[in-house]
């Protein structure tokens, strides 16, 4: 049964038919009473009944016509999204339920727009609504007669396709949609860049699934697309459910770890390129799990960002690091995630932490990555302006991984640039990498930024970046990350290239 047939099904018409049946029964009883009564003659009674029946029949026909029309309209409104005029979530479930049958393949795609919240923040909800309409029109055109597009709410859309090769055809539609989003969407005279992440799920006659399960699987696959870089299609796999359960368990363990003080902050010193004296330390988060198992920040930080727990963990790290560094009389660098930078409360929380701990703001540096700037440049700029207003410096971390441009560097006015470890390592053996490193340092000098080379692991690398003009060096050649209690003894003497080389050279983030 098609969506149109479902809209005009028999069940909604009962809202009109049942009252009419009751009224007809009442009218028939009245007529019968008139015929059997002795108050009027038969001829007079029969004329009265015939005239009344004619009027009643006309009234019934008019009520049926207009009643059915209004019921159909209400039914359409109940399964249609008012903004995009696409079918809604209820229509999706009804379509799949009515379209399932023997030898039928059903495929569902869940589409989530990337960066839609930023668009609302920058241009207002009116512009966001117009973008939703443009995306809906685009999806409707791509689906044609083969598939049905839906708006599930917010910036979530779906597509369903039923029939032979449904999965193959649906994937082609979704890839075509992503291709259109490689160009900005025109809305009210503006070109607005927006992306999307797509999750796909399907079932066949041999594996019947209801609409709720299909949509859940597509939702899980969509989040995998987001984690893997966005602007891609991902088919659901059973192992995704196991990974999802593991992530949920990890999230619960993270919450328990924060409550039970299982986190620690280690510090890796930065040394002056000329004197080798320690001039700063970078705070690095560690998770001391009760079972002794080590989980790196590269694993648990994305989970914390997804759940929103990163804001609480980030505040804890800032407070602990500021407290530890109070007596060291050197610079303190703390990494800030993209999620923290998007939090409008972050600058005020930072100011409160500085006031509580007593650390002078000019001794604190916040390190952000290039990805933070690309994802939300306007929000990032607004937040960083407030941070600088507190007297805190801002450092661009991991420079050289491919995102930031000269325009970004001029726009955000960083006080320091940190060359990514890969750029330092590759520059030792590759001429093009060395040229990139030298041009990066020259550009930083022209913009009055200090330069730190991180990931320095050999004497040759240290000599190279020192000659290139780096101010500070950081890496296992000089110091490994260490607990706070081990920092003070090293502050009174220059670093030597020895102790940190006992373990394989790598920066532990």
N, C-alpha and C positions, 0 to 999 in steps of 0.2 A: 504494500500500500504506500502511495506517495505522500509527500507532505501535504499537498493540496487535498487529496482524498481524506487525509486524517483531519484536516481542518473542517471538512464538511461531513464528518462522520455522524453516525446516528445518535451517539450518546449526548452531545451538546443539544441536539434538537429536542431531546426529552424535556428540556427546560421550558419549551413552548408547548409541546404536545400534551404533557401530563395535565397542566392547568386547563387546557381546552377540553380534554376528555372529561375532567371533573365537571366543568361548566356544561358540557353537552349532556352529561348524565342528569344534572340538575334541571336543565331545560326540558329534557325528555320526560322527567317526572312531573314537571308542571303541566306539560301538554297532556300527559296521561290523566292527570287529575281533572283537567278541564273536560276531557272527553267523557269521563265517567261521572262527572258531577251533574246535578239536576238544575243548577242555577241558570244555565244558558241553554238554548235550543241547539240541536245538532248542527243545523245549517250555520247558525251564528258562530258556534264554537269552531267548526271546521274552517270557516273563513279567517277567523282570528289566528288559528294555529298555522294555516298556510302562509298568511302574511308575516307572522312572527318568524316562521321558519326561513322564509326568504331573506328577511333582514338579518337573522342570525347567521345564515350561510354566508352572506356577503361579509359580515363582521369577522367570521371565522377565517375566511379566505384572506382578508386584509391582515388580520393578526398573524396568520401563518407566514404570509409573505414578508411583512416587516419584522416579525419576530425572528424568523430564520436569518434574515439579513443582519440583524443586530447581534444575534448569537454568533454568527460566523465572524462578524467584525470583532467582537470581544475575544473570540477564540484566536483570531490572528494576532490581536494585541498581546494576548497571553503568551504567545510563542515567538514574539518579535522584539528585538532590541530597539528601544525608542530612539536612540542616538544614531546608530549606523543603519537601521532598517534591515539588518541581517537577522535570520532566525537566532534564537537564544539557546541557552543551555537545555531548557526543557524540550525545545524542538529537536535538539541533537539526540537526546535520549529516546524520544518518540520515533524519530526517523530510523535509528539503528534497530530498535525493537520491532518496528513494522517491516523493515527491509531484510531482516535475517531470514534465511531459509536454506533448503538443501542446495549444496554445491555453490553457495554464495560466499565470496570473500569480502570481508568488511575491513576497511582501513580508516584510521583516524589520525589526524595530525593536530597537535597542540602547538600554537604559535604564541610566543611572548615577546613583545617589543623590548628592545634593549635601549636603555637611556630615556624612557618615556617620562619618568619622574623629573629628570633634569629639564626636559622640555617644558613641563608644567611650571617648574620653578623659574625658568628663564623668561618664558613668553606668556605665562598665565594659562588658566584652565580653558579659556575660550579657544586659544590656539591649539591646545591639546585636543579639544573636542573636534576641531576642524581636521586635525591630523588623523584622528580615529576614522572620520568619514572618508578621507582620502584612501586610507589603508583598506577600509571595507570595500570601497568601489574597485580598488585594485584587485582584491581577492575575488570579488564577484566576477570580474572580467576574466581572471585566470581560470576560475572554476568552470565557466561556461555551462554547458548542459550536463556535463559528466559528473561533477561533484557539487556539494553544497557547502558554502562557507557560513560560519556562525561567529557571533561575538558572545563570549562567555562572561564578560565583565571587565572593567578596567582596561588594561592593555593586552588582554588575553583573547585570542581568536582560535577557532578550530575549523577543520575541514573534514568532511566525511565523504567516503566514496564506497559504493557497494556494487559488486559485480566482478566479472573475470578480470584478472590482472589489476585489481584495485590498488594493491600496494605499490606496484611499479608506476601506475599512472599518478597516484597521489604524490609519490616522491618527486616525480617530474614537475608537478604543479608547485610544490614547495620550493624546489630549487629555482624555478622560474621566479617565484616571489622574492627569494633572497637576492636574485640577480637584479631585480628592479630596485632593491634597497641599497645597492652599491652606489646609486646616485641619490642626492638629497631629494626629499619629497617637497614639491611645491605647494605651499599653503599660504593663502592671502598675500601673495607677492613675495614671500620669503622662501628661501631654500633651507629646509630643515633636515639635517642628517639624522637618521634613525636606523637601527639595526634590528635583528630578530634572531631568536633561537627557536629551533623547531624540534619537537619530539614526535616520533612516529610509532604506531602500534597497529597490529592487524590480527585477525583471526579467520579461520576457514571453517568449513562445515565439520571437519574432523576435530576442531578445537573450538567449540562454541564458547563465546565470552559475552557477558552482558555489557551494556554501554558504560556502566560505572567502572568496570575493570579495564575496559579498553582506554577510557579517558585517564584512569590512574596510571596505566603503563605509559601512555603518551606523555603524561606529566613528568614521570620519573626520567624518561628519555630526554625531555626538554631540558631538565636541570643538568643532565650530563652534557648537553650541547653548550650550556652556559659555562660550566666548569672547564670545558675543553677549548674555550676561546670565543664562543658566540658566533653568530652568522654562519651556522651550519645545521645540517639535518642529522639526527641520530635515531636509529631504530632501537626499540626496546630489546634488551637481552635479559634473560632470567638472572644473570649474575648482577645486574644493576640492583635488584632487590636486596641481594646479600650485601652489596656495597652500601646501600642506603641504610640498612640495619646497622652496619658497622659504624657509619657516620653518626647515626643517632646515639649509639652506645658511646662513641667518642665524645659527642656533645654533652651527654649526661656526666661522663667522667670529668670533662673539663669544668663543668659547673661544681662538681664535688671537689675537684682539685683547687679551685679558687677559694671555696669555703674552708678547705682544710689546710690552706697555706702550703700547697705542694709546689708552687712556682718559686723559682730562684732567678736572680739577675746576676749574670757574669759580665765582666768588662774586658774589652780588648783595647789596649793602649794604642794611641797614634803618636808617632815620634817626629820630631823636627828633622827635616831632610838633611840639615847640615850638622847639627849638634847631637842628634840622636836622643835628645832629652824628651821625656814624655810631656806632651802638650795637651792631650785630650784623651778621653776614653769613650768607647762606644758601648752602650748598654745592650746586652743580648739576652733574650729570654730563654730560660731553661725550665723544663718540667720534670721535677724529681718525683716520679711515680712511686707509689708504695711497693709495687711489684718489681721494681728495678728496671723495667723495660723503658728504653729511651725512645721517645717520639719527638722528631725534630719540629721546629716551628713551621717549616714548609708544609708539614702535614696538618698540624692542629690549628694554625692561624687561619687558613681558609675556612675551616669548619666554624671557628669562632666568628669570623666575619659574616658567614651565612646566617648564623643564629642570632647575631647581634651581641654576643657575649664579648666581642673584641673591645667594645667601649669600656666595659668593666675591667677587663684584663689590661687594657692600655692605660687606664687611670692608675691601676695598681703599680704597673711598671714605672710610670712617671713619678709617682709618689716615692717608691722605694729608691729609684735611681737618684732623685734629687736629695733624698735624705742621706744616702751613702756618700754622694759626691760633695757634701757640704764642707768637709774638712780637707779636701784634696787640693783646692786652689788651682784647678785646671778646668778646661772646658769639658762639658758633658754632652754627648750626642745620644739622642733617643730616636728610634725609628717609629714613624707614624704610618698606619695603614690607610688605605683609600677610604675605608668605612669610617674611620675616625675623622678624616678630613671632611667627609660629607656631613658629619654630625654638627648641626648648628650650635650645639651647646659646648663643643670642644674648646674654643678659645676661653670661655668663661671658666670651664673646669680647669684648664691650664693655669689661669690666673689665680684661682683658688689654691691649687697645689703649690704654686710658687710662694704664695703668702703663708701657707701653713708650714712649709718646710724651711722657709727662710733663704732658699738658694737665690742668689742674685740673677735676674733674668738674662743679663749679658753673658753669663757663663753657661747658658743652655743653648744647644743647637737641636733643631728638629730635622730629622732626615726623612725625605719623602722620595718615592720613586717616580720615574717618568710616567708610568702607567696611571698614577693618580691624576696627573695633569691632563692626559688625553681623555680619560673617562668623564671628568667633570671640570673643565677648565675654568668656567665662570665661578662655580661654587668654590673651587680650590683657591682662586685668586682672592675672593672675598674673605675666606677663612685665614689665608696667609697674611693679608693686610692687618687683620685683627691680632694675629700672633705677633707680627712685627711691632704693633702698637704697644705690646707688653715689654718690648726690648729683647725679644728672643730672636736669634738668627735662624735662617732656613737654609738647609743644605739639600742639593739635588743628588740623590744616591743612585748608584748603578748606571752612571752616564756611559753611553756607548752601546746600549742594548737595542737601539733602533727606533725609539719613539720621539724623543725631544728634538726640537729644531732650534735654530738661532732665534727665531721669532718667539718661541716659548721662553728661552733664556732671557731675552730682553723684556718680555712681558712680566715674568715673575721675579726678576731681580734677586737671584740667589746670592747669598754671601759666600758660599763655598760650593765647589763641584767635586764630586767623588768619582774618579774613573773606575769603571767596573773591572773586576778581577780578570775577566776574559780578555779585555782590551790590553791589559798589562801583560798577561801571559802571551798572547798572540803577537804583540809588538816585538817580543824578543826574537822571533824567528820569521816574521812576515813583514815585508816592506810596506804593503798597503795598510796593515794594522798599525805599523809604526807611524806612518804618515797621518793616519786618522788620530792617533794619540797626540802627536805634536800639534796638529791643527786644533784639537780640542783644548789643549793647554793654552795655545795662543789666543783662541777665542775667549777663554775664561779670563786671561790677563786683560784683554781689551775691554771686557765688561767688569773689570775690577773685582774679580772673584778669586778667592784662594783655591788651591787645587790639592786634593789628597789622592794618592794612588793606593788603592786597597788590593789585597791579595798578593802582596810582595812576598815571594818565597825564596828567592835566590839573591846572591850578591850581585850578579849580573843585572837582574831586574832592578834592584835598588840603585845601582849606578846609572842605569839607563833613564829611569824616571827622575832621578835627582838632576841629571844633566839636562833633561828636557824642561826642567823648571818647576817640578812639583814642590809644594811647601811642606807637606806632611806625608809620611809613609805609614802604612798599616798592613800587617800580615804576620804570618807564622815565622818569618825570618827573625823577627824581633820578639813578639809576644803572642802567646796563645790566649784565648779568653780565660779569665780567672775570676775566682770569687772576690767580693769586695775587700775581704780582710787581707788579700795578697797584694793589693795595689799600692798601699802606702810605702812599703819597703823599697819599691822600685822608683819612687819619685825623686829620691835624693841623688841618683846617679844615672848617667847616660846608658841607653840600652846597647847591648852587644848582640851580634847575630849568633846566638847559640841555643839557649834553652828551648825555644819554641819549635825547633826542628826535631824534637824527639818523636813527634807524631806526624803523619802524612800532612803535607801542606795543603790546606784548604780553609776557606773562611766558613765558619759555622754561623749561619744567619739565625 
